[in-house]
Amino acid sequence: MTPAITPGHPRAVQALLHALGAQVVQLPADFGNRQHADASRMACAEPIALLRPVSTAQIAQALRICSEHRQPIVTQGGLTGLSGGACLRGGEIALSMERMRGIESIDMQASTMTVLAGTPLQMVQQAAEAAGAMFPLDLGARGSCSIGGNLATNAGGNRVIKYGMARDQVLDIEVVLPGGQVLGGRHRMIKNNTGYDLRHLFIGSEGTLGVITKAVLKLRPKPTAVSTAFCGVPDFAAVIQLLTRAQSELPAGVSAFEVMWPGYYHFVLERLPHLRAPLARRHAFYLLLESSGADAERQNQAFECFLAKCMADGLLQDAAIAGSDADALAFWAIRDAPGEYQRILPGRVSFDISFAISDVEAAIAHCEAALRERWPKATVLIYGHLGDGNIHIVVQEPDWPAGSMAEVQSVVYGITGQWAGSVSAEHGIGLKRKPVLGLTRSAIEIDVMRAIKRAIDPDNLLNPGKLLDC
Amino acid sequence: MTPAITPGHPRAVQALLHALGAQVVQLPADFGNRQHADASRMACAEPIALLRPVSTAQIAQALRICSEHRQPIVTQGGLTGLSGGACLRGGEIALSMERMRGIESIDMQASTMTVLAGTPLQMVQQAAEAAGAMFPLDLGARGSCSIGGNLATNAGGNRVIKYGMARDQVLDIEVVLPGGQVLGGRHRMIKNNTGYDLRHLFIGSEGTLGVITKAVLKLRPKPTAVSTAFCGVPDFAAVIQLLTRAQSELPAGVSAFEVMWPGYYHFVLERLPHLRAPLARRHAFYLLLESSGADAERQNQAFECFLAKCMADGLLQDAAIAGSDADALAFWAIRDAPGEYQRILPGRVSFDISFAISDVEAAIAHCEAALRERWPKATVLIYGHLGDGNIHIVVQEPDWPAGSMAEVQSVVYGITGQWAGSVSAEHGIGLKRKPVLGLTRSAIEIDVMRAIKRAIDPDNLLNPGKLLDC
């Protein structure tokens, strides 16, 4: 197929078409209904061209050409990000990783898997499972998000308390630099103290420093026994004590410690009739506790024993233990209700913030009081991965006047900054949280980030204007 | 005390004395027998002045003055490093962290501890223990190494398989930049996706990018049950299978998986009469296996059960289970015999290398064959943290001609490079391994490191010539 180059196209696009062909370089006329925006609901321009490369070599060539023409480029994975990090501001080329997918190799002796960056997370999880292992990173968008996007944003999710964030699942990454040089991706060892850890610099840099093309991932043993309980807790002090005790006393540790404030629990049970209340009475806090390991019989015994001791000590008022996978799924359905927000809570403002665990109660009480005072009729839902200090707040009022949402953000982010919390525990900065980055990172930290960005991408070609202004 | 400034002292030293006084700034005339070299046995010059600050503010002021005078500065912790990273090449000021010691705070709800960088590792461990928790980083030099040095070099040690390297124990660090600006150290949350992870960039940068002055550390639950066994294993395939099965089947996972090749085992038992052989017969490999968690009774049962199954499956030929702390210490004494090398193996060449676990057997066989062919009479000892892919090789021959050591290094590092291994799994690069950095890191990776170094320390004042040449 002959590339349809016309003098009307920018030089960079002409050069890309010439070098890579129309199989890789798509022009706006061919986009059809293709979506370019991510899941942040932020405004997104159309790219001046779309690249769909199939190899690192093609990406390197594309970046070399873009660099020669000072052409900005935005890397796009599964477009499931919530911060506008993959959105276009106008004039960029979009680099889609959708055809860079596949499991390159699995080594069950070394417990490693090498995958192309465009591979969907779920495909990575399934390949690990099929090989008899587990890839523990997990989040709601698993079916459509790509592992490269998970690494670019250092995704979190459900099992951080036991296995860490996306960055903790990685032994090495292959990255294409703005000038087209290719770096890393050959190493599969666990320990490597040879100079600056570039892996951790590129992971979480939201596509502003390089294009992640391949990853060497760590696999974990697949847990064969999972114990789950849904608990009623009398107060926040007990929540904290339960966390400490569960981590120290449960033989297999804690794989989930999800806390729901009562407002959230009652709201979702009322609005979503398919949910069943696991506990008969009302409690100050609700806790979903999970421990996963090996040896089901010994583990379940120890789990029940632990809950009985906590009950005797007054830390728990009630607990329902899952007797089957179906029970466990029913407990998780209560925690996963935010998947239904689009339907039951339109026009909401959502937060993904974190604090030192010992500050959570007071910081959240501060937020809640400030919100209730200013918007007494608003729905305020609070819940989160408490074991990681990560709390989600969702605020909504049906008939808000324009501007209210910005005001809600200013209240919650302001308080987050006062408590030395993070304005983005796991969703990243992108475009959406750029205005509040300075509440968590100091001016000097941002200066150093900018100096690094300039050192690696001096022409500001990769995802310009995201995360930082240069 | 009036500072003894004379016109003979460099301007930077005069300015430092003027600003900080003789309590902080020591001149060579006052050094006495003070040692300036680290444990690498590399040549080390005397500093033109020694700084012994007690606060971050003093360090910031010192770095500002050094920066104004383009005065190079080398930060020194406990001087236990093995790569010459803290040695002086001549003309530098030494910045000792010895008076920056102390535990600033412990928060048992958040499981965090904030410490000054000069605090000895053992003091950190003891403070955690006294508070009812554990700080898991542990290495032989615990009594004299400082936590700041551990972070600057991303130290490894005995429990990496379960808890990770030094970088995995850190929530935030406070760093003074070359110009005297102070960055970080305020955050105690587990999740924080707000831009580039500067923490991971400074950790492991060996004092070339900034001075780590304070750290917010993660504490872990103290294990109340430790099960230990010393095992005889028939072949390397069985070693690997044992690793995989232990990680997946032991309820509390694996906290140590130390493998000793027979040459090492027999050498140390023969040379160190205080050691007792735990097993009656000879085996192809010896394994020290440890699992630590909670609930001693259930755990010990599961541990014995696991070993019995592995025996029945032919993966183990023999196993001695520690029945007491004294037994466990006796097993560990065999693995810890390298502490006696100074006496029993003078003039040795030591390696700290790593590979993908599935490459260890072949890569090590390759090294061993090459060494035996060239030096048939040499003592070659092999052992290591196999669960992390980290192997130590020690080579010695009593009457080596000059130059042999360099030749031994060239053989082992060359083979390490061929197997895509790391020339420094945990000891860092410093001065000693700078010539072989390129065997593990590509030219492009080193270029990016250099660009980062120039962006953060444009005048190359912090630990110049270490890790990288700029």
Chai-1 contact restraints between the chains, C-beta under 6 A:
chainA,res_idxA,chainB,res_idxB,connection_type,confidence,min_distance_angstrom,max_distance_angstrom,comment,restraint_id
A,D107,B,S358,contact,1.0,0.0,6.0,A-B,restraint_1
A,Q109,B,I240,contact,1.0,0.0,6.0,A-B,restraint_2
A,Q109,B,I357,contact,1.0,0.0,6.0,A-B,restraint_3
A,Q109,B,S358,contact,1.0,0.0,6.0,A-B,restraint_4
A,A110,B,A356,contact,1.0,0.0,6.0,A-B,restraint_5
A,A110,B,I357,contact,1.0,0.0,6.0,A-B,restraint_6
A,A110,B,S358,contact,1.0,0.0,6.0,A-B,restraint_7
A,N154,B,N193,contact,1.0,0.0,6.0,A-B,restraint_8
A,G156,B,K191,contact,1.0,0.0,6.0,A-B,restraint_9
A,Q181,B,I444,contact,1.0,0.0,6.0,A-B,restraint_10
A,L183,B,I444,contact,1.0,0.0,6.0,A-B,restraint_11
A,L183,B,E445,contact,1.0,0.0,6.0,A-B,restraint_12
A,R186,B,A420,contact,1.0,0.0,6.0,A-B,restraint_13
A,R188,B,A356,contact,1.0,0.0,6.0,A-B,restraint_14
A,M189,B,S354,contact,1.0,0.0,6.0,A-B,restraint_15
A,M189,B,F355,contact,1.0,0.0,6.0,A-B,restraint_16
A,M189,B,A356,contact,1.0,0.0,6.0,A-B,restraint_17
A,M189,B,G389,contact,1.0,0.0,6.0,A-B,restraint_18
A,M189,B,S422,contact,1.0,0.0,6.0,A-B,restraint_19
A,I190,B,D388,contact,1.0,0.0,6.0,A-B,restraint_20
A,I190,B,G389,contact,1.0,0.0,6.0,A-B,restraint_21
A,K191,B,G156,contact,1.0,0.0,6.0,A-B,restraint_22
A,K191,B,S354,contact,1.0,0.0,6.0,A-B,restraint_23
A,K191,B,D388,contact,1.0,0.0,6.0,A-B,restraint_24
A,K191,B,N390,contact,1.0,0.0,6.0,A-B,restraint_25
A,K191,B,A425,contact,1.0,0.0,6.0,A-B,restraint_26
A,K191,B,E426,contact,1.0,0.0,6.0,A-B,restraint_27
A,N192,B,S422,contact,1.0,0.0,6.0,A-B,restraint_28
A,N193,B,N154,contact,1.0,0.0,6.0,A-B,restraint_29
A,N193,B,S424,contact,1.0,0.0,6.0,A-B,restraint_30
A,N193,B,E426,contact,1.0,0.0,6.0,A-B,restraint_31
A,N193,B,G428,contact,1.0,0.0,6.0,A-B,restraint_32
A,T194,B,S422,contact,1.0,0.0,6.0,A-B,restraint_33
A,T194,B,S424,contact,1.0,0.0,6.0,A-B,restraint_34
A,T194,B,I429,contact,1.0,0.0,6.0,A-B,restraint_35
A,T194,B,L437,contact,1.0,0.0,6.0,A-B,restraint_36
A,T194,B,T440,contact,1.0,0.0,6.0,A-B,restraint_37
A,T194,B,R441,contact,1.0,0.0,6.0,A-B,restraint_38
A,G195,B,I429,contact,1.0,0.0,6.0,A-B,restraint_39
A,G195,B,R441,contact,1.0,0.0,6.0,A-B,restraint_40
A,G195,B,M449,contact,1.0,0.0,6.0,A-B,restraint_41
A,G195,B,L467,contact,1.0,0.0,6.0,A-B,restraint_42
A,Y196,B,S205,contact,1.0,0.0,6.0,A-B,restraint_43
A,Y196,B,M449,contact,1.0,0.0,6.0,A-B,restraint_44
A,D197,B,H200,contact,1.0,0.0,6.0,A-B,restraint_45
A,D197,B,G204,contact,1.0,0.0,6.0,A-B,restraint_46
A,H200,B,D197,contact,1.0,0.0,6.0,A-B,restraint_47
A,H200,B,H200,contact,1.0,0.0,6.0,A-B,restraint_48
A,L201,B,L201,contact,1.0,0.0,6.0,A-B,restraint_49
A,G204,B,D197,contact,1.0,0.0,6.0,A-B,restraint_50
A,S205,B,Y196,contact,1.0,0.0,6.0,A-B,restraint_51
A,P221,B,Q247,contact,1.0,0.0,6.0,A-B,restraint_52
A,P221,B,S248,contact,1.0,0.0,6.0,A-B,restraint_53
A,I240,B,Q109,contact,1.0,0.0,6.0,A-B,restraint_54
A,Q247,B,P221,contact,1.0,0.0,6.0,A-B,restraint_55
A,S248,B,P221,contact,1.0,0.0,6.0,A-B,restraint_56
A,E249,B,A294,contact,1.0,0.0,6.0,A-B,restraint_57
A,P251,B,P251,contact,1.0,0.0,6.0,A-B,restraint_58
A,P251,B,A252,contact,1.0,0.0,6.0,A-B,restraint_59
A,P251,B,G293,contact,1.0,0.0,6.0,A-B,restraint_60
A,P251,B,A294,contact,1.0,0.0,6.0,A-B,restraint_61
A,P251,B,D295,contact,1.0,0.0,6.0,A-B,restraint_62
A,A252,B,P251,contact,1.0,0.0,6.0,A-B,restraint_63
A,G293,B,P251,contact,1.0,0.0,6.0,A-B,restraint_64
A,A294,B,E249,contact,1.0,0.0,6.0,A-B,restraint_65
A,A294,B,P251,contact,1.0,0.0,6.0,A-B,restraint_66
A,D295,B,P251,contact,1.0,0.0,6.0,A-B,restraint_67
A,D295,B,A302,contact,1.0,0.0,6.0,A-B,restraint_68
A,R298,B,R298,contact,1.0,0.0,6.0,A-B,restraint_69
A,R298,B,A302,contact,1.0,0.0,6.0,A-B,restraint_70
A,A302,B,D295,contact,1.0,0.0,6.0,A-B,restraint_71
A,A302,B,R298,contact,1.0,0.0,6.0,A-B,restraint_72
A,S354,B,M189,contact,1.0,0.0,6.0,A-B,restraint_73
A,S354,B,K191,contact,1.0,0.0,6.0,A-B,restraint_74
A,F355,B,M189,contact,1.0,0.0,6.0,A-B,restraint_75
A,A356,B,A110,contact,1.0,0.0,6.0,A-B,restraint_76
A,A356,B,R188,contact,1.0,0.0,6.0,A-B,restraint_77
A,A356,B,M189,contact,1.0,0.0,6.0,A-B,restraint_78
A,I357,B,Q109,contact,1.0,0.0,6.0,A-B,restraint_79
A,I357,B,A110,contact,1.0,0.0,6.0,A-B,restraint_80
A,S358,B,D107,contact,1.0,0.0,6.0,A-B,restraint_81
A,S358,B,Q109,contact,1.0,0.0,6.0,A-B,restraint_82
A,S358,B,A110,contact,1.0,0.0,6.0,A-B,restraint_83
A,D388,B,I190,contact,1.0,0.0,6.0,A-B,restraint_84
A,D388,B,K191,contact,1.0,0.0,6.0,A-B,restraint_85
A,G389,B,M189,contact,1.0,0.0,6.0,A-B,restraint_86
A,G389,B,I190,contact,1.0,0.0,6.0,A-B,restraint_87
A,N390,B,K191,contact,1.0,0.0,6.0,A-B,restraint_88
A,A420,B,R186,contact,1.0,0.0,6.0,A-B,restraint_89
A,S422,B,M189,contact,1.0,0.0,6.0,A-B,restraint_90
A,S422,B,N192,contact,1.0,0.0,6.0,A-B,restraint_91
A,S422,B,T194,contact,1.0,0.0,6.0,A-B,restraint_92
A,S424,B,N193,contact,1.0,0.0,6.0,A-B,restraint_93
A,S424,B,T194,contact,1.0,0.0,6.0,A-B,restraint_94
A,A425,B,K191,contact,1.0,0.0,6.0,A-B,restraint_95
A,E426,B,K191,contact,1.0,0.0,6.0,A-B,restraint_96
A,E426,B,N193,contact,1.0,0.0,6.0,A-B,restraint_97
A,G428,B,N193,contact,1.0,0.0,6.0,A-B,restraint_98
A,I429,B,T194,contact,1.0,0.0,6.0,A-B,restraint_99
A,I429,B,G195,contact,1.0,0.0,6.0,A-B,restraint_100
A,L437,B,T194,contact,1.0,0.0,6.0,A-B,restraint_101
A,T440,B,T194,contact,1.0,0.0,6.0,A-B,restraint_102
A,R441,B,T194,contact,1.0,0.0,6.0,A-B,restraint_103
A,R441,B,G195,contact,1.0,0.0,6.0,A-B,restraint_104
A,I444,B,Q181,contact,1.0,0.0,6.0,A-B,restraint_105
A,I444,B,L183,contact,1.0,0.0,6.0,A-B,restraint_106
A,E445,B,L183,contact,1.0,0.0,6.0,A-B,restraint_107
A,M449,B,G195,contact,1.0,0.0,6.0,A-B,restraint_108
A,M449,B,Y196,contact,1.0,0.0,6.0,A-B,restraint_109
A,A451,B,A455,contact,1.0,0.0,6.0,A-B,restraint_110
A,I452,B,A455,contact,1.0,0.0,6.0,A-B,restraint_111
A,A455,B,A451,contact,1.0,0.0,6.0,A-B,restraint_112
A,A455,B,I452,contact,1.0,0.0,6.0,A-B,restraint_113
A,A455,B,A455,contact,1.0,0.0,6.0,A-B,restraint_114
A,L467,B,G195,contact,1.0,0.0,6.0,A-B,restraint_115
